[in-house]
């Protein structure tokens, strides 16, 4: 169930709130705006009285944007973080999206059993302009199952991004122009379509999935769009209508049960006549839906897929398929472990 208006997640979890501005992207922070509306000091970091253990109550699998009103790696949270890591470990059905502007603190704040990363934790960095591209490099050196970039609010070109993505493996990039008001304390700054287009091209060249969240208030006004944040894809030029998720995800945000490395591909019915070497291990799929003209499937570790013929509704098929897209009576993964 989606409980967040943020397009790239399902829910938010704020075990603590309050933060300090560290770079240009923080200037018109929505947390500061929200706190000040309630006459609260946004610079004071406080443990939440109601949200701290909230994920323990959630039974359904979903994406969880973690610390949307703070920064998971902020110093004041050091005294709570060990307990919070335990909550994350106790809820493997939830996928935590941890986004930071403090990547230099990540290593010292990871749990002792982090290893190559928890299966249900994605680590990301916010990069609003070329000046802060160093954050990507820092995260690039840190192990994580999924690494991502948030270029929001995008305040300038990122000419150095291509070189960095050739050096470090990243899975996902969120792009968004800044939203804000035309007057008052919390305004908005310029975002150009060319900047967004360049980032899309660089990401696609380097096999990084792209999620264009919004064009921002500046382009909303310039292009005379209806949505206040320019967040409705239907209003955008076709080339910007991209909302992909990283490995192991469907378009509807549902997490696939299997936690191995996964890639998404589209297969035509006509292409499903090919038979590749089959393996015997079968995994029962939870549901069964009708077969469309095209189906979105997931390939394990870039390997060839197993497709028997003819393909029908109840065919045993060698594909891991997101629940929200299509599932069969059985699924089979190549080179199953």
C-alpha positions in Angstrom: 0.0 0.0 0.0 1.4 3.4 -1.0 1.2 5.9 1.8 3.6 8.5 0.5 3.2 11.2 -2.2 6.8 10.8 -3.1 6.7 9.0 -6.5 9.7 6.8 -6.0 8.8 5.3 -2.6 5.8 3.7 -0.9 6.2 5.1 2.6 8.4 7.2 4.8 10.0 6.5 8.2 11.3 9.2 10.4 12.6 7.7 13.7 14.1 11.1 14.4 13.7 14.6 12.8 15.6 17.8 12.5 18.7 18.5 10.5 21.5 21.1 9.7 22.0 22.6 6.2 25.2 21.4 4.6 25.1 22.6 1.0 23.2 24.6 -1.6 20.5 21.9 -2.0 19.4 22.5 1.5 18.5 26.2 1.1 14.7 25.7 0.7 14.4 22.5 2.6 10.8 21.3 3.0 11.6 20.0 6.5 12.6 23.5 7.6 9.5 24.9 6.1 7.3 22.3 7.8 9.0 22.7 11.2 8.7 26.5 11.1 5.0 26.3 10.3 4.6 24.5 13.7 6.9 27.0 15.5 9.6 24.3 16.0 13.4 24.7 15.6 14.4 22.6 12.6 18.0 22.5 13.7 17.3 20.5 16.8 17.5 16.7 16.2 14.9 14.9 18.2 13.9 11.2 18.6 10.4 10.6 17.4 7.9 9.7 20.1 5.6 7.8 17.7 7.7 6.8 14.6 10.8 5.2 16.1 9.7 1.6 16.0 6.9 2.0 13.4 8.3 -0.4 10.8 7.8 -3.3 13.2 4.1 -2.9 12.7 4.2 -3.0 8.9 3.4 -6.4 7.5 3.4 -5.8 3.7 6.5 -5.5 1.6 7.2 -1.9 0.5 9.8 0.7 -0.2 10.6 2.9 2.8 12.2 6.3 2.3 14.2 6.5 5.6 14.7 9.8 7.4 13.0 12.2 5.0 13.0 14.8 7.7 16.6 14.4 8.7 19.8 12.5 7.6 20.3 8.9 8.7 24.0 9.6 9.2 23.7 12.9 11.2 25.9 12.9 14.3 23.1 13.5 16.8 21.6 10.2 15.8 24.6 8.2 16.7 23.1 7.2 20.1 20.0 5.7 18.4 21.4 4.2 15.2 22.4 0.8 16.6 18.9 0.2 17.7 17.6 1.4 14.4 19.8 -1.0 12.4 18.2 -3.8 14.5 14.8 -2.7 13.5 15.9 -2.8 9.8 17.3 -6.3 10.3 14.0 -7.4 12.0 12.0 -6.3 9.0 13.5 -8.0 5.9 10.2 -7.6 4.0 10.8 -3.8 3.9 13.3 -2.1 1.6 14.9 0.9 3.2 16.0 3.8 0.9 18.6 5.7 2.9 19.6 9.0 1.2 22.3 11.2 2.7 24.3 14.3 2.1 26.9 13.0 4.6 28.5 10.1 2.9 31.8 10.8 4.7 30.1 9.4 7.9 28.7 6.2 6.3 31.5 3.8 7.1 31.8 4.7 10.7 28.0 4.4 11.2 27.5 1.0 9.5 26.7 -2.0 11.7 29.4 -4.6 12.4 27.7 -7.3 10.3 27.2 -5.0 7.3 29.5 -7.1 5.1 28.6 -6.3 1.5 25.4 -4.6 2.6 22.1 -5.7 4.0 19.8 -7.2 1.4 17.0 -4.7 2.3 19.0 -1.5 2.4 19.7 0.9 -0.5 22.3 3.6 0.1 22.1 6.9 -1.9 23.6 10.3 -2.0 22.0 13.7 -2.9 23.9 15.6 -5.5 22.5 19.0 -6.6 25.3 20.3 -8.7 28.8 19.5 -9.9 30.4 20.9 -6.8 29.0 18.0 -4.8 29.8 15.1 -7.1 32.4 14.0 -4.6 29.6 12.4 -2.6 29.1 9.9 -5.4 32.7 9.0 -5.3 32.6 8.4 -1.5 29.6 6.2 -1.8 31.2 4.4 -4.7 33.9 3.0 -2.4 31.3 1.7 0.1 29.7 -1.8 -0.3 25.9 -1.8 -0.6 23.4 -4.1 -2.4 21.9 -1.1 -4.3 23.5 2.4 -4.7 21.7 5.4 -6.0 21.9 9.1 -6.7 19.3 11.7 -6.1 19.9 14.7 -8.4 17.2 16.8 -6.6 16.9 19.7 -6.4 18.9 19.8 -9.6 20.6 23.2 -9.6 23.1 22.9 -12.4 24.8 20.6 -14.9 26.7 17.6 -13.8 29.5 17.5 -16.4 31.7 15.2 -14.2 29.0 12.5 -13.8 30.0 10.4 -16.8 33.6 9.8 -15.6 32.4 8.9 -12.1 29.8 6.4 -13.4 32.5 4.8 -15.5 34.6 4.3 -12.4 31.9 3.2 -9.9 28.8 1.0 -10.2 25.5 2.7 -9.4 22.1 1.2 -9.9 19.7 4.1 -10.0 19.4 7.9 -10.4 16.4 10.1 -9.3 16.2 13.5 -11.1 14.0 16.4 -10.0 13.8 20.2 -10.4 13.2 22.2 -7.2 9.7 23.0 -6.1 8.8 26.1 -4.1 6.9 29.3 -3.9 7.1 32.5 -6.0 7.3 34.7 -2.9 8.2 34.3 0.7 11.0 32.5 2.4 10.9 29.2 0.6 11.3 29.8 -3.1 12.6 27.8 -6.1 15.5 27.9 -8.4 16.1 27.3 -12.1 16.2 23.9 -13.6 16.8 23.4 -17.3 15.5 20.5 -19.5 19.0 20.3 -21.0 20.5 19.4 -17.6 17.9 16.6 -17.1 18.4 15.3 -20.6 22.2 15.2 -20.1 21.9 13.2 -16.9 19.4 10.8 -18.5 21.9 10.2 -21.4 24.8 9.7 -19.1 22.9 7.2 -16.9 21.6 5.2 -19.8 25.1 5.0 -21.3 26.4 3.6 -18.0 23.5 1.2 -17.3 22.0 3.2 -14.5 18.2 3.1 -14.2 16.5 6.6 -14.3 13.6 8.0 -12.4 12.5 11.5 -13.4 10.5 12.6 -10.5 9.5 16.1 -11.4 10.6 19.0 -13.6 10.2 21.6 -10.8 8.4 24.8 -10.3 10.6 26.9 -12.6 9.8 24.6 -15.6 6.2 24.4 -14.5 5.9 28.1 -15.0 8.1 28.3 -18.1 6.2 25.5 -19.8 2.8 26.5 -18.4 2.1 23.1 -16.9 -0.8 22.4 -14.6 0.9 20.4 -11.8 2.5 22.8 -9.3 5.8 20.8 -9.1 5.6 19.7 -12.7 5.4 16.1 -11.5 2.8 14.7 -13.9 4.6 12.8 -16.6 1.7 13.3 -19.1 2.5 17.0 -19.3 6.2 16.4 -20.2 8.0 15.9 -23.5 8.1 12.2 -24.3 11.8 11.8 -23.8 11.6 12.7 -20.1 8.8 10.3 -19.2 11.1 7.8 -17.6 10.4 6.2 -14.2 12.5 3.1 -13.9 13.4 1.3 -10.7 16.7 -0.4 -10.0 17.4 -4.1 -10.1 14.8 -6.4 -8.7 12.0 -3.9 -8.9 8.7 -3.7 -10.9 7.2 -0.5 -12.2 4.7 -0.5 -9.4 7.4 -0.5 -6.7 6.7 -4.1 -5.5 9.8 -5.8 -4.2 10.6 -9.2 -5.7 11.0 -12.0 -3.2 14.4 -13.1 -4.6 17.3 -10.9 -3.4 19.9 -11.9 -6.0 21.0 -9.4 -8.6 18.3 -8.8 -11.2 17.8 -6.9 -14.4 14.6 -6.0 -16.2 13.9 -6.7 -19.9 10.9 -6.8 -22.2 10.1 -9.9 -24.2 7.6 -10.1 -27.1 5.4 -13.2 -27.4 7.0 -13.9 -30.7 10.4 -14.1 -29.1 9.2 -16.6 -26.6 9.6 -19.5 -29.1 13.3 -19.8 -28.2 14.3 -22.6 -26.0 17.5 -22.3 -24.0 19.1 -25.1 -21.9 16.7 -25.8 -19.1 17.5 -26.5 -15.4 15.3 -28.5 -13.1 14.9 -26.3 -10.1 11.3 -24.9 -9.9 10.2 -22.2 -7.6 6.5 -21.9 -7.0 5.0 -18.5 -7.8 2.4 -17.0 -5.5 -0.2 -15.9 -7.9 -1.4 -16.4 -11.5 -2.4 -13.6 -13.9 -3.3 -13.5 -17.6 -0.6 -13.4 -20.3 -0.3 -10.0 -22.1 1.1 -9.2 -25.6 4.3 -8.2 -23.9 5.5 -9.2 -20.5 8.2 -7.6 -18.4 10.5 -10.1 -17.0 13.6 -10.3 -14.8 16.9 -11.8 -15.8 19.3 -13.1 -13.2 22.9 -11.8 -13.4 22.6 -10.8 -17.1 22.4 -14.5 -18.1 20.2 -16.0 -20.9 16.6 -16.7 -20.0 14.8 -20.1 -20.2 11.6 -19.8 -22.3 9.7 -23.0 -23.1 7.3 -23.2 -26.0 4.5 -22.7 -26.6 3.9 -20.0 -23.9 0.5 -20.1 -22.4 -1.1 -18.9 -19.2 0.0 -21.9 -17.2 3.3 -22.6 -18.8 6.3 -23.3 -16.7 8.6 -20.5 -17.5 12.2 -19.8 -16.7 11.8 -16.3 -15.5 11.5 -14.4 -12.3 8.5 -12.1 -12.8 7.3 -9.3 -10.5 4.0 -10.0 -8.8 2.5 -6.8 -10.0 3.3 -7.4 -13.7 2.7 -11.1 -14.3 3.3 -14.5 -12.6 2.8 -18.0 -13.6 2.1 -21.3 -11.8 5.9 -21.9 -11.6 9.0 -19.9 -12.3 12.5 -21.1 -12.9 15.8 -19.2 -12.6 18.9 -20.0 -14.7 21.9 -21.1 -12.7 19.8 -21.3 -9.5 21.9 -21.6 -6.4 
